[in-house]
């Protein structure tokens, strides 16, 4: 994932160059799309969002992003920057700073961010289960799955890290829901799939009463296959003069 507007422009130029070279080499149509957008398409057509015409698919993993589908169409925005929710600033304490590589939210709730926060707190708390995990690792580094396991076990440090992540993600979702009011929000990505039991219900509870209309918040169904399925759908949609694409199947035009 690219983490600045300049990076997005450079990536777009590289994508176009690769697209042209592959098209020339194969003499076939070639299409390029953002990976999180493809996840959104996959979940929209064959996954957790099949019953919705509009949805937002949130990706939580090494990075943080979203794919936005409005009335069955991907919304790209200016310079294809729609869905870059990693840049959301969840509170005023994070204003007047620069985030040249990562957006503010991404620096707070991505998988590496959760590990950094847990490790910093665990190093000074000898009673923490995570402190013991640190002592047992050969390289002195935690794994994000250890943070989730410790939180489920009731470890105070891990619970603090996850509670803060829930708060930041809830604040971001309030902004997204208040602007777009999607009927469905799909949470995807490695963090969501590994820790949905620690995230979804607390987020639902906090959102209740804070947004004008509470969407149905769901965990992704397609897991690692979402982007692949989304890519297939995207390619078919780009060539729909030959293939008519509809939910439930395809038909020759």
C-alpha positions, 0 to 999 in steps of 0.5 A: 500500500502506498502512503502519501498522495505523491506515492499514489500518483507514482504508483498510478504511473507505474501501474499504467506502465506495467499495464501497457507492457503486459497488454503488449506482451499478451495482446489481451485486455489488461486492467489495474485496480486497487487491491482493497477495491477488489476485496470490496467487489468480491464481498459485494458480488459473492461474499458478505455484501451480496444483499446490498447495493451500497457498502463500505469494505474496511481492510485491517491488516499491515495497512488500513483502507476501504473500498466504497461501492455506491449503487453497485459501482466502485467509487474512486474519488479524486485521483483514486483516493476514495477509501483511503481511511488510513488518513482519518484523524480520530481526535484533535491530539493528532492534528498539526502533525505530518504523516508522510508515510502512513496516515494517522489512523493507519499508524494507530490500528494497523497490525504493526501499530498494534504490535508496537503499542503492545510491546511498548506497554509490555516492556514496562509491565512485568505482570503482563502476559505479553511481557512473558511472551517477549521474554520467550521470543528469540528476537524480542518481538511480539506477534499480533496474534499474541496480542489477540490471545493475551487480550482474550486471556484478560491481559490488562496490557493487551486489553488496553491496546485492543480497547484503544483500537476499537475506540479509534476504529469506531470514531473512523466509522462514525465519520464514514457512516455519517457521510455515506450512510451505507446499509452494510459495512464489511470488516476484512483483512487479517486483523479483522479475521483473526480478532473479529470477536474482539472488535465487532461487538464492541464497535457495534455497541459504541456506534449505537446512538452515535450515528443517524442510521446504524448499518449492518456491520459484518465480518468478511466471508471470502477471506483470502479469496476476496481480492481474487474473486473481485479481480475476476468480476472487475475484468468481466465488468470491463468487458461486459460488451461480451459478457453481461455480469449480474449477481447469481451468474453471467450471460453472453450479451 
